[in-house]
Amino acid sequence: MCESGSGDRQARPETRGSAGCSQPCRPLRRRLYLPPRLRLGSGVTLIRNDLERQRQRGVRGRGRPAGAGDRGRGRGRARCPGAAEGRAAPAPCGCGGGAPAERSGNGKRQRRAATESGSCRRGEGRAMSSLLCNARIQLTDTLEQMQQGTLMRKVKSKSWKKQRYFKLQEDCMTIWYQSKRTGKTESAFSISDVETVREGHQSEVLQSVAEEFPPERCFTIVFYGRRGNLDLVAGSAEEAQCWIQGLHQLIEVATTMDQREKIDQWIRDWFQKADKNKDGRMNFKEVQRLLKMMNVDMNEDHALRLFQDADKSESGTLEGEEFVLFYKALTQREEVQSLFQEYSEDGKKLTLLELTDFLREEQLEDEGTEELAMELIDKYEPSETARARHVLSADGFLMYLCSLEGSIFNPQHRGLWQDMSQPLCHYFISSSHNTYLIEDQLRGHSSIEGYIRALKRGCRCLEVDCWDGPNGEPMVYHGHTFTSKIPFREVVSTLGKYAFKTSDYPVILSLENHCSMEQQEVLVQQLKDILGEQLLTTTIDGHVPSQLPSPEELKHKILLKGKKIGRLEDTLDGPGDEAPDASDDDNGAEAEEERRRAKKDKETLAQALSDCVIYCKSVPFRGFQEARSHSRPSEISSLSEAKARKLIRDEVALNFQTAGMEMDLCDGLFSQNGSCGYVLKPPFMRDKETLFNPSDPSSREGSGPITLTIQVISGQQLPKVANSKEGAIIDPLVRVEIYGVPADQAHQETKYIENNGFNPRWDETLQFQLHVPELALIRFVVEDYDKTSRNDFVGQFTLAFANIKPGYRHIHLLSKDGTSIPPSSLFVHIRITEPPGPEQD
């Protein structure tokens, strides 16, 4: 349905061309005129304001009404040399060739049997691509040059440097490249998969060829997740800048898309994949292929009926708006429509009062609900008329439910929301083990990329295994294995550059020191020279602390964790006012043991390196009782994995290079609080007087377990299983897993839905009892059921219980490596039931 900004319906304007053109067409490069507003039940909307800006730039093309006057004449389009001045608007190819379109009495378009040139067909394909192009992308000279293609060198190593032809596709959101020698397309990637672009020699690969290629010709494309970087060398500095600037422009568009634009982009991506012959149209065979790709197992007769309903031109193919209509028919959400009508008196709109009722009764929004309702209408209602009347249409309602405000994750907890002035030990800290590895721990590749990725994910404790290297340069690698090696200097330089890009709060560098005394001195010098004032080399006030400083007090500081000779006060000029009386501790066997350890450390540890360890002195762990009675604030213990499993985990070190359930839980816990890497522990874990025992939930003060009820309603556009056979369709099920204290550990799952990964419907209710909800993590996992072997992973989402929003919510799924896979989601209803209080009893 097409609507104007005022809400009035209007007929789709016809395209007319001038006949008799025999000249070859020049390709159109600019976007096409579209109806002022195209609204879909799926929430796909092409906004009039974006199209208005296009018209102001002089964009004309298919869909332009005949006799539209002189507005924009001669600008933004290629003219056909054979077309006479003053004729009607040109055909899609820009040449004006082909017969004019006509309408019969019943309004259906009849096509004349005129010969159409191949160039015109290419123009129509380009027109389709333009129709599916993101409306916010301005086709600059830079992007046009990228669309023409560029020959560059793809570099994998010092000996692997091969020429590849790179080209930006017409949708401006896909880049493919092919071999210069074979001409075969090797790969393609979406702009939405690109995290950033680095200029110059900012990767280990490009640093290895620095003498051969100058930095102004080099750049690195960095992808989200664990996908490897793409290192490129352009033929000139100008070509490199063209791609760097163009990619930055497109990344900005991709990262600022709202939910509506993400769905639009998803449609474009699917069309590109399904349009097998790249003619800008989709016949029924291609539509059937598309359905298989989209995880839809649909009866052929039903699929043909949807196809014919969308084929308004009766051409036997879907073009432009017809494909969008087909998508609309596929994505009808009956469960959402039913919920909408439950609160809508007329079944067509939600008034401000009706929306407020829904937010209060279902979403449990109890503060400023009417103001929130107004904000949601202004933000998600696509119709200007409806916004002016303060009502929400079914389209707007769906857009709200699919948005961040409609997500299961409390949007107020996405940003920094916790108290950051508590002592450092009052926080869970995101930590990494063997950070330098990006692959296998025995034969894998050591790389500074491991540190960059961990830091960008909010990790605040990094591990460095240091060993003696050649030419007096310490090296970092996994000792006694076949892993590769990287210079310690490069690790420190990377740390200095990326430490505080994601989080301002302190980074702890856990130093596993295996170096000789001589190279330890080199370690210290490189730390100080490269990090400068970022490296903490004394306490924040010059005195011995009675408790650890807070993350707030240690902002932008890097703390060294490692062995230390003697006590902290020995490093300072003298004991501070808060220093304990030496006679209290230095007695008997304990004092003798401490003196023995200090003497041993002096033989193997450089004094200069010891002096850099301030708040994180590594000491053996001899049990909680000794820790309570003898430990000092500046001491920290590392535990073996076996021992850690028996104890409560505060700082948990994980292999960030390894995807899986453990990393999902880590990401789920630390995705809150601005992803700063610090999460405040619950009060009973911070209070010294509280004797909380995880094995005995009754030791926690409270009125009893809460009940978490999850209704798993439906799924939307679930991805296919990696490396699955062509045409295979998943049989999805949902499993909900609870991680926390032993009494709360549980999991339940739904039945599987056969052959439907596009819009499966479960309508099943799962219920859990949580005794210590403050420590509970909830993991939603979608799997492809297999009765003969292990189920295959499809997607997941994990969050702390404290971040759950009740009501009707969407869960936006993540891939195995933690990256988003829009628009894949689950639709659920969440209810949290507190136990009755004493007064209720």
KESE-903647 format. One record per residue (C-alpha): residue number from 1; y, z, x. Coordinates in steps of 0.2 Angstrom, whole numbers. Each point is the difference from the previous one (the first is absolute). Example, Ala and Ser with C-alpha at 12.3 -4.5 7.8 and 13.67 -1.06 7.14 Angstrom:
2
> 1, -22, 39, 62
> 2, 17, -3, 6
//
This chain:
841
> 1, 0, 0, 0
> 2, 17, -5, 7
> 3, 15, 11, -4
> 4, 18, -1, 4
> 5, 10, 15, 7
> 6, 5, 4, -18
> 7, -17, 0, -7
> 8, 1, -17, -9
> 9, -15, -12, 1
> 10, 4, -17, 8
> 11, -11, -15, 2
> 12, -6, -4, 18
> 13, 12, -14, 6
> 14, -8, -17, 3
> 15, 1, -9, 16
> 16, 5, -18, 0
> 17, 1, -12, 14
> 18, 7, -18, 3
> 19, -13, -14, 0
> 20, -1, -14, 13
> 21, 2, 10, 16
> 22, -11, -8, 14
> 23, 7, 9, 14
> 24, -10, 14, 9
> 25, 4, 17, -5
> 26, 7, 13, 12
> 27, -8, 17, -2
> 28, 9, 13, -11
> 29, 3, 16, 10
> 30, 9, 11, -12
> 31, -5, 10, -15
> 32, 0, -6, -18
> 33, 9, 4, -15
> 34, -10, 12, -11
> 35, 3, 6, -18
> 36, 12, 15, 0
> 37, -14, 12, -3
> 38, -19, -1, 0
> 39, -8, 15, -7
> 40, -18, 4, 1
> 41, -11, 14, -8
> 42, -7, 3, 18
> 43, 17, 5, 5
> 44, 4, -16, 10
> 45, 19, -4, -2
> 46, 11, -12, 8
> 47, 17, 7, 0
> 48, 15, -10, -6
> 49, 12, 7, 13
> 50, -11, -7, 15
> 51, 0, -17, -9
> 52, 18, 1, -3
> 53, 3, 2, 19
> 54, -11, -15, 3
> 55, 10, -10, -12
> 56, 16, 5, 9
> 57, -8, -7, 16
> 58, -2, -16, -9
> 59, -18, 0, -3
> 60, -6, -13, -12
> 61, -17, -8, -4
> 62, -14, 0, -12
> 63, 4, 9, -17
> 64, 18, -5, 1
> 65, 6, -6, -17
> 66, 6, -18, -1
> 67, 18, -3, -2
> 68, 5, 17, 7
> 69, 17, -6, 6
> 70, 6, 0, 18
> 71, -3, 18, 4
> 72, -8, 0, 18
> 73, -2, -19, 0
> 74, -5, -7, 17
> 75, -3, 18, 8
> 76, -17, 8, 5
> 77, -11, -15, -4
> 78, -6, -16, 9
> 79, 6, -16, -9
> 80, -10, -16, -1
> 81, 9, -15, 8
> 82, -6, -11, -14
> 83, 7, 11, -15
> 84, 16, -5, -7
> 85, 15, 12, -2
> 86, 2, 8, -16
> 87, -18, 0, -6
> 88, -10, 14, -7
> 89, -6, 14, 11
> 90, -13, -5, 13
> 91, -19, 2, -2
> 92, -9, 14, 9
> 93, -1, -9, 16
> 94, 18, -3, 1
> 95, 0, -19, -2
> 96, 3, -2, -18
> 97, -16, -11, -1
> 98, -12, 0, -14
> 99, 2, -2, -19
> 100, 10, 12, -10
> 101, -9, 14, -9
> 102, -1, -3, -19
> 103, -4, 12, -14
> 104, -10, -5, -16
> 105, 4, 7, -17
> 106, -11, 15, 2
> 107, 9, 5, 16
> 108, -14, -4, 12
> 109, 4, -10, 16
> 110, -7, -17, 1
> 111, -2, -8, 17
> 112, 3, -18, 3
> 113, -13, -10, 10
> 114, 12, -4, 14
> 115, -6, -1, 18
> 116, 5, 15, 10
> 117, 3, -1, 19
> 118, -10, 12, 12
> 119, 17, 6, 6
> 120, 5, 6, -18
> 121, -17, 9, -1
> 122, 4, 9, 16
> 123, 17, 4, -7
> 124, -8, 8, -16
> 125, -11, 10, 11
> 126, 15, 6, 9
> 127, 8, 4, -16
> 128, -14, 11, -5
> 129, 1, 9, 16
> 130, 18, 2, -2
> 131, -3, 7, -18
> 132, -11, 13, 8
> 133, 12, 5, 14
> 134, 8, 17, 1
> 135, 17, -1, -9
> 136, 8, 11, 13
> 137, -4, -11, 15
> 138, 15, -11, 5
> 139, -6, -15, 8
> 140, 10, 0, 16
> 141, 0, -13, 14
> 142, -11, 12, 10
> 143, -13, 1, -14
> 144, 1, -19, -2
> 145, -4, -2, 19
> 146, -15, 12, -2
> 147, -6, -11, -15
> 148, 1, -15, 11
> 149, -12, 9, 13
> 150, 1, 5, 18
> 151, -12, -3, 15
> 152, -2, 17, 9
> 153, -13, 8, 12
> 154, -11, 14, -7
> 155, -4, 12, 14
> 156, -15, 11, 0
> 157, -1, 4, 18
> 158, 6, -6, 17
> 159, -13, -13, 0
> 160, 0, -5, -19
> 161, 16, -9, -5
> 162, -2, -14, -12
> 163, 12, -11, -10
> 164, 0, 3, -19
> 165, 11, -9, -13
> 166, 8, 14, -11
> 167, 8, -4, -17
> 168, 8, 9, -14
> 169, -8, -5, -17
> 170, 11, -6, -14
> 171, -2, 17, -9
> 172, 10, 8, 15
> 173, -13, 14, 0
> 174, -15, -8, 9
> 175, -1, -6, 18
> 176, -15, -10, 6
> 177, -4, -7, 17
> 178, -12, -13, 7
> 179, -6, -6, 16
> 180, 10, -13, 9
> 181, -16, -9, 7
> 182, -11, 0, -16
> 183, 13, 1, -14
> 184, -11, 12, -9
> 185, 9, 15, -9
> 186, -6, 15, 9
> 187, 8, 14, -10
> 188, 13, 5, -12
> 189, 9, 17, -4
> 190, 12, 6, -13
> 191, 17, 7, 4
> 192, -4, 16, -9
> 193, -14, 3, 13
> 194, 14, 0, 14
> 195, 7, 17, 5
> 196, 13, -5, 13
> 197, 4, -13, 13
> 198, 3, 5, 18
> 199, 11, -10, 12
> 200, -4, -3, 18
> 201, -14, 7, 10
> 202, -4, 15, -12
> 203, -19, -1, 1
> 204, -12, 2, 13
> 205, -6, -18, -1
> 206, 18, -7, 2
> 207, 3, 12, 14
> 208, -15, -8, 9
> 209, 8, -17, -1
> 210, 18, 6, 3
> 211, 1, -10, 17
> 212, -5, -16, -9
> 213, 11, 1, -16
> 214, 17, 7, -1
> 215, 3, 14, -13
> 216, 12, -10, -11
> 217, -14, -12, -4
> 218, -13, 13, -5
> 219, -2, 11, -15
> 220, -14, 10, -9
> 221, -5, 0, -18
> 222, -6, 17, -5
> 223, -11, 2, -15
> 224, -3, 15, -11
> 225, -17, 10, 2
> 226, -12, -3, 14
> 227, 2, -19, 1
> 228, 4, -6, 18
> 229, 18, -6, 5
> 230, 4, -18, 1
> 231, 9, -4, 17
> 232, 9, -16, 1
> 233, 10, -10, 12
> 234, 13, -13, -7
> 235, 5, -16, 9
> 236, 18, 6, 2
> 237, 11, 15, -3
> 238, 7, -8, -16
> 239, -17, -3, -8
> 240, -5, 18, 4
> 241, 16, 6, -8
> 242, -2, -11, -15
> 243, -17, 8, -4
> 244, 5, 17, 4
> 245, 15, 0, -11
> 246, -9, -9, -14
> 247, -14, 12, 0
> 248, 12, 15, 0
> 249, 8, -8, -16
> 250, -17, -3, -8
> 251, -6, 18, 4
> 252, 15, 7, -7
> 253, -4, -9, -17
> 254, -18, 5, 1
> 255, 3, 19, 3
> 256, 14, 2, -13
> 257, -10, -8, -14
> 258, -1, 10, -16
> 259, -16, 1, -11
> 260, 5, -16, -10
> 261, 3, -10, 16
> 262, -16, 6, 7
> 263, -10, -7, -15
> 264, 10, -16, 1
> 265, -5, -2, 18
> 266, -18, 4, -4
> 267, 1, -15, -13
> 268, 7, -11, 14
> 269, -14, 5, 12
> 270, -14, -4, -12
> 271, 7, -17, -5
> 272, 1, -5, 19
> 273, -18, 6, 2
> 274, -6, -9, -16
> 275, 9, -16, 2
> 276, -14, -8, 10
> 277, 8, -18, 2
> 278, 18, 7, 2
> 279, 7, -12, -13
> 280, 10, 14, -8
> 281, -10, 0, -16
> 282, -16, 8, -5
> 283, -14, -8, -10
> 284, -14, 9, -9
> 285, -12, -1, 14
> 286, 13, 8, 11
> 287, 3, 13, -13
> 288, -18, 5, -1
> 289, 0, 2, 19
> 290, 16, 11, -2
> 291, -9, 11, -12
> 292, -14, 3, 12
> 293, 12, 4, 14
> 294, 9, 12, -12
> 295, -17, 10, -3
> 296, -1, -7, -18
> 297, -16, -5, -8
> 298, 6, -9, -15
> 299, -10, -11, -13
> 300, 4, -18, 3
> 301, 5, -3, -18
> 302, 12, 14, 0
> 303, 7, -5, 17
> 304, 3, -18, -7
> 305, 8, 7, -15
> 306, 12, 10, 10
> 307, 3, -15, 11
> 308, 4, -11, -15
> 309, 11, 12, -8
> 310, 11, 1, 16
> 311, 0, -19, 2
> 312, 15, -3, -11
> 313, 2, -18, 8
> 314, -18, -5, -4
> 315, -1, -7, 17
> 316, -16, 8, 4
> 317, 8, 10, 14
> 318, 10, 16, 1
> 319, 18, -2, 8
> 320, 14, 13, 2
> 321, 2, 10, -15
> 322, -17, -6, -7
> 323, -8, 9, 14
> 324, 10, 16, -3
> 325, -5, -1, -19
> 326, -18, -1, 6
> 327, 2, 15, 11
> 328, 9, 10, -15
> 329, -16, -4, -11
> 330, -11, 7, 14
> 331, 10, 16, 3
> 332, 1, 7, -18
> 333, -1, 19, 1
> 334, -7, 6, -17
> 335, -1, 18, 6
> 336, 18, 0, 4
> 337, 5, -9, -16
> 338, -9, 13, -10
> 339, 9, 14, 9
> 340, 16, -9, -3
> 341, -3, -2, -19
> 342, -5, 18, -1
> 343, 18, 5, 3
> 344, 9, -15, -6
> 345, 4, 1, -19
> 346, 2, -19, -2
> 347, -13, -5, 14
> 348, 13, -10, 9
> 349, 11, 12, 9
> 350, 2, 18, 5
> 351, 17, 7, -5
> 352, 8, 13, 12
> 353, -7, 14, -11
> 354, -17, -7, 0
> 355, -1, -3, 19
> 356, 7, 18, 2
> 357, -14, 6, -11
> 358, -13, -9, 10
> 359, 7, 7, 17
> 360, -1, 18, -7
> 361, -16, -1, -9
> 362, -11, -11, 11
> 363, 9, 0, 17
> 364, 5, 18, -1
> 365, 17, -3, 7
> 366, 9, 15, -6
> 367, 17, -1, 9
> 368, 14, -12, -4
> 369, -12, -11, -10
> 370, 13, -9, -10
> 371, 9, -4, 16
> 372, -16, -6, 8
> 373, -4, -11, -15
> 374, 17, -8, 2
> 375, -3, -3, 18
> 376, -17, -8, -3
> 377, 7, -12, -13
> 378, 14, -5, 12
> 379, -12, -3, 14
> 380, -15, -8, -8
> 381, 5, -8, -17
> 382, 1, -19, 4
> 383, 11, -5, -15
> 384, 18, 3, 1
> 385, 2, 1, -19
> 386, -13, 14, 0
> 387, 8, 9, 14
> 388, 17, -1, -10
> 389, -9, 8, -15
> 390, -9, 13, 11
> 391, -17, -5, -5
> 392, -16, -4, 10
> 393, -11, -15, -4
> 394, -18, -1, 3
> 395, 4, -10, 16
> 396, 11, 14, 6
> 397, -12, 14, -4
> 398, -14, -9, 10
> 399, 12, -2, 15
> 400, 4, 19, -1
> 401, -18, 4, 0
> 402, -3, -11, 15
> 403, 15, 7, 10
> 404, 1, 14, 12
> 405, 7, 11, -14
> 406, -16, -4, -10
> 407, -11, 3, 15
> 408, -12, 15, 2
> 409, 9, 5, 16
> 410, 15, 11, -4
> 411, 15, -11, 6
> 412, 10, 16, 4
> 413, -13, 4, 13
> 414, 1, -16, 9
> 415, 16, 5, 9
> 416, 3, 16, 10
> 417, -2, 14, -13
> 418, -8, 15, 10
> 419, 9, 14, 10
> 420, 0, -6, 18
> 421, 7, 16, 7
> 422, -16, 10, 1
> 423, -9, 3, 17
> 424, -10, -15, 7
> 425, -16, 9, -4
> 426, 3, 0, -18
> 427, -3, -18, -2
> 428, -14, -12, 0
> 429, 3, -13, 13
> 430, -5, -18, 0
> 431, -10, -2, 17
> 432, -9, -14, 9
> 433, -15, 1, 11
> 434, -2, -14, 14
> 435, 16, -7, -6
> 436, 0, -14, 13
> 437, -16, -8, -7
> 438, 1, -14, -13
> 439, -19, -3, 0
> 440, -16, 7, 5
> 441, 1, 17, 10
> 442, -13, -6, 13
> 443, 5, -18, 3
> 444, 16, -2, -10
> 445, 17, -6, 5
> 446, 13, 12, 6
> 447, 17, -5, -6
> 448, 18, 7, -3
> 449, -2, -8, -17
> 450, -11, 15, -4
> 451, 15, 12, 3
> 452, 12, -12, -10
> 453, -12, -1, -15
> 454, -3, 19, 0
> 455, 19, 4, 2
> 456, 4, -12, -14
> 457, -12, 9, -12
> 458, 9, 16, 3
> 459, -12, 7, 13
> 460, 8, 15, 9
> 461, -13, 5, 13
> 462, -6, -13, 12
> 463, -14, 1, 14
> 464, 1, -7, 17
> 465, -15, 0, 12
> 466, 8, -2, 18
> 467, -10, -5, 15
> 468, 4, -5, 18
> 469, 5, -18, 1
> 470, 3, -13, 14
> 471, 16, 0, 10
> 472, 4, 18, -5
> 473, 2, -5, -18
> 474, -9, 12, -13
> 475, -10, -10, -13
> 476, -5, 4, -18
> 477, -18, -3, -6
> 478, -15, 8, -7
> 479, -9, 7, 15
> 480, -18, -4, 5
> 481, 0, -15, -12
> 482, 3, -19, 1
> 483, 17, 1, -10
> 484, 14, -10, 8
> 485, 15, 9, 9
> 486, 19, 1, -3
> 487, 13, 7, 12
> 488, 6, 17, -5
> 489, 18, -6, 2
> 490, -2, -13, -14
> 491, -7, 14, -11
> 492, 16, 11, 3
> 493, 12, -15, -2
> 494, -9, -4, -17
> 495, 2, 18, -5
> 496, 18, 1, 4
> 497, 3, -16, -10
> 498, -10, 4, -16
> 499, -1, 19, -1
> 500, 13, 2, -13
> 501, 1, -16, -9
> 502, -11, 6, -15
> 503, 4, 19, 1
> 504, 14, 10, 8
> 505, -12, 15, 3
> 506, -8, 5, 17
> 507, -14, -9, 8
> 508, -13, 9, 10
> 509, -8, -9, 14
> 510, -17, 7, 4
> 511, -3, -3, 18
> 512, -18, -1, 6
> 513, 3, 1, 18
> 514, -13, -6, 13
> 515, 12, -5, 13
> 516, 1, 6, 18
> 517, 15, 11, 5
> 518, 9, -15, 8
> 519, -1, -11, -16
> 520, 4, 15, -11
> 521, 17, 1, 9
> 522, 2, -19, -5
> 523, -4, 5, -18
> 524, 14, 13, 0
> 525, 12, -12, 8
> 526, -4, -14, -13
> 527, 1, 12, -15
> 528, 18, 6, 6
> 529, 7, -17, 5
> 530, -6, -9, -15
> 531, 2, 13, -14
> 532, 15, 9, 7
> 533, 7, 12, -13
> 534, -13, -4, -12
> 535, -13, 10, 10
> 536, 1, 19, -3
> 537, 0, 9, 16
> 538, 6, 17, -5
> 539, 1, 11, -16
> 540, 13, -5, -13
> 541, 10, 16, 4
> 542, -6, 4, 18
> 543, -10, 15, -5
> 544, -18, 4, -3
> 545, -3, -3, -18
> 546, -8, 13, -12
> 547, -4, -14, -11
> 548, -1, -19, 1
> 549, 16, -10, -4
> 550, 0, -11, -16
> 551, -1, -19, -1
> 552, 18, 0, -5
> 553, 5, 9, 16
> 554, -11, -12, 10
> 555, 6, -16, -7
> 556, -1, -15, 12
> 557, -9, 10, 13
> 558, -16, -4, 9
> 559, -11, 15, 4
> 560, -14, 0, 13
> 561, -16, 8, -4
> 562, -12, 4, 15
> 563, -5, 13, 12
> 564, 13, 12, 7
> 565, 0, 12, 15
> 566, 4, 17, -5
> 567, 11, 5, -15
> 568, 15, -9, -8
> 569, 12, 14, 7
> 570, -6, -5, 18
> 571, 8, -17, -3
> 572, 16, 7, -6
> 573, 13, 9, 10
> 574, -6, 16, -7
> 575, -8, 8, -15
> 576, 11, -1, -16
> 577, 5, 14, -11
> 578, -16, -3, -11
> 579, -12, -1, 14
> 580, -14, 13, -2
> 581, -2, 14, 13
> 582, -11, -5, 14
> 583, -9, 17, -1
> 584, -6, -3, -17
> 585, -11, -15, 4
> 586, -2, 0, 19
> 587, -14, 13, 1
> 588, -18, 1, 4
> 589, -12, -15, -1
> 590, 12, -11, -10
> 591, 13, 1, 13
> 592, -13, -4, 14
> 593, -6, -15, -10
> 594, 17, -7, -2
> 595, 4, 2, 18
> 596, -16, -9, 5
> 597, 4, -14, -12
> 598, 18, -2, 7
> 599, -7, -1, 18
> 600, -12, -13, -5
> 601, 13, -10, -9
> 602, 11, 0, 15
> 603, -13, -9, 10
> 604, -2, -14, -12
> 605, 17, -1, -9
> 606, 17, -5, 7
> 607, 13, 13, -3
> 608, 13, -13, -6
> 609, -12, -6, -13
> 610, -4, 18, -6
> 611, 19, 3, -2
> 612, 1, -14, -12
> 613, -12, 9, -12
> 614, 11, 12, -11
> 615, -6, 3, -18
> 616, -18, -8, 1
> 617, -10, 9, 14
> 618, -18, -5, -2
> 619, -12, 15, 0
> 620, -18, 3, -4
> 621, -4, 5, -18
> 622, -10, 16, -1
> 623, 0, 3, -19
> 624, 13, 5, -13
> 625, -1, 18, 4
> 626, 6, -2, 18
> 627, 13, -13, -6
> 628, 7, 13, -12
> 629, 1, 14, 13
> 630, 4, -9, 17
> 631, 7, -17, -2
> 632, 18, -4, 3
> 633, 11, -13, -10
> 634, 0, -12, 14
> 635, -19, -2, 1
> 636, -11, -13, -8
> 637, -19, -3, -1
> 638, -10, -16, -2
> 639, -17, 1, -8
> 640, -15, -11, 1
> 641, -4, -9, -16
> 642, -16, 10, -3
> 643, 10, 16, 2
> 644, 15, -6, -11
> 645, -12, -4, -14
> 646, -3, 19, -2
> 647, 18, 4, 0
> 648, 15, -4, -10
> 649, 9, -14, 7
> 650, 19, 1, 4
> 651, 3, -14, 12
> 652, -13, -13, -2
> 653, -2, -14, 13
> 654, -7, -16, -6
> 655, -4, -17, 7
> 656, 14, -10, -8
> 657, -8, -16, 5
> 658, -15, 3, -11
> 659, 2, -4, -18
> 660, -10, 10, -13
> 661, -1, 16, -11
> 662, 7, 12, 13
> 663, 15, -11, 3
> 664, 3, -2, -18
> 665, 0, 19, -2
> 666, 12, 1, 14
> 667, 12, -13, -6
> 668, -1, 7, -18
> 669, 5, 17, 6
> 670, 14, -6, 11
> 671, 7, -14, -12
> 672, 11, 14, -7
> 673, 16, 8, 7
> 674, 7, -16, 6
> 675, -15, -4, 10
> 676, 8, 11, 14
> 677, -17, 6, 7
> 678, 3, 18, -6
> 679, -7, 8, -16
> 680, 4, 18, -4
> 681, -15, 11, -2
> 682, -2, 10, -17
> 683, 7, 17, 0
> 684, -17, 9, 2
> 685, -2, -9, 17
> 686, 17, 5, 7
> 687, 0, 18, -5
> 688, -8, 11, 13
> 689, -4, 14, -13
> 690, -10, -12, -10
> 691, -19, -1, 4
> 692, -4, -16, -8
> 693, -19, -6, 2
> 694, -3, -18, -4
> 695, -18, 5, -4
> 696, 5, 13, -13
> 697, 13, -8, -11
> 698, 3, 17, -9
> 699, 9, 5, 16
> 700, 14, -11, -5
> 701, 13, 8, -12
> 702, 0, -9, -16
> 703, -6, 0, -18
> 704, -16, -10, 2
> 705, -5, -19, 2
> 706, 10, -14, -8
> 707, -8, -14, -9
> 708, 4, -18, 6
> 709, -4, -13, -14
> 710, 0, -18, 5
> 711, -2, -14, -13
> 712, -4, -16, 10
> 713, 6, -14, -12
> 714, 1, -17, 8
> 715, 2, -9, 17
> 716, 12, -15, 4
> 717, -3, -15, 12
> 718, -13, 9, 11
> 719, -2, -9, 17
> 720, -17, -8, 4
> 721, -11, 8, 13
> 722, 3, -6, 18
> 723, -11, -14, 6
> 724, -8, -2, -18
> 725, -8, -16, -5
> 726, 11, -13, -8
> 727, 0, 2, -19
> 728, -7, 18, 1
> 729, 8, 12, -12
> 730, 0, 18, 2
> 731, -8, 13, -11
> 732, 13, 14, 2
> 733, -2, 19, -3
> 734, 12, 14, 4
> 735, -5, 16, 9
> 736, 12, 15, 1
> 737, -3, 12, 15
> 738, 7, 17, 2
> 739, 2, 7, 18
> 740, 5, 18, 3
> 741, -8, 17, 1
> 742, -19, 0, -2
> 743, 1, 5, -18
> 744, 11, -15, -5
> 745, -10, -13, 9
> 746, -6, -12, -13
> 747, -1, -18, -6
> 748, -3, -10, -16
> 749, 0, -18, -4
> 750, 1, -12, -14
> 751, -13, -13, -6
> 752, 2, -17, 8
> 753, 7, -15, -9
> 754, -10, -16, 3
> 755, 9, -15, 6
> 756, 18, 5, -3
> 757, 12, 4, 15
> 758, 15, -7, -9
> 759, 2, 12, -15
> 760, -15, 12, -1
> 761, 1, 13, -14
> 762, -9, 17, 2
> 763, 8, 12, -12
> 764, -10, 15, 8
> 765, 5, 18, 3
> 766, -3, 10, 15
> 767, 3, 18, 2
> 768, 2, 12, 15
> 769, 3, 19, 3
> 770, 11, 4, 14
> 771, 0, 17, 7
> 772, 13, -3, 14
> 773, 10, -15, -5
> 774, 13, 3, 14
> 775, -13, -7, 12
> 776, -8, -13, -11
> 777, 0, -19, 4
> 778, -4, -12, -14
> 779, -8, -17, 6
> 780, -2, -14, -13
> 781, -12, -13, 7
> 782, -5, -17, -8
> 783, -16, -7, 5
> 784, -11, -16, -4
> 785, -16, 7, -7
> 786, -16, -7, 8
> 787, -17, 6, -7
> 788, -9, -5, 16
> 789, 11, 6, 14
> 790, 15, 10, 3
> 791, 15, -3, -10
> 792, 14, -10, 8
> 793, 18, 7, 2
> 794, 13, -8, -11
> 795, 16, 11, 2
> 796, 5, 19, 0
> 797, 15, 11, -2
> 798, 1, 18, 5
> 799, 13, 14, -3
> 800, 2, 18, 1
> 801, -2, 9, -17
> 802, 18, 7, 2
> 803, 6, -18, -1
> 804, -8, -5, -17
> 805, 10, -5, -15
> 806, -8, 3, -17
> 807, -1, -12, -14
> 808, -3, -19, -1
> 809, 1, -6, 18
> 810, -4, -15, 11
> 811, -9, 3, 17
> 812, 5, -14, 12
> 813, -15, -3, 11
> 814, -1, -1, 19
> 815, -11, -10, 11
> 816, -13, 7, 12
> 817, 13, 1, 14
> 818, 13, 8, -11
> 819, 11, -15, -4
> 820, 6, -4, -18
> 821, -9, -14, -10
> 822, 12, -3, -15
> 823, -2, -2, -14
> 824, -18, 9, 1
> 825, 1, 16, -10
> 826, -9, 12, -11
> 827, 7, 6, -17
> 828, -4, 18, -4
> 829, 6, 15, -10
> 830, 1, 17, 9
> 831, 0, 17, -8
> 832, 2, 17, 10
> 833, -5, 15, -10
> 834, 6, 17, 8
> 835, -11, 15, -4
> 836, 7, 12, -13
> 837, 12, 14, 7
> 838, -3, 19, -3
> 839, 12, -1, -14
> 840, -10, -14, -9
> 841, -16, 10, 2
//
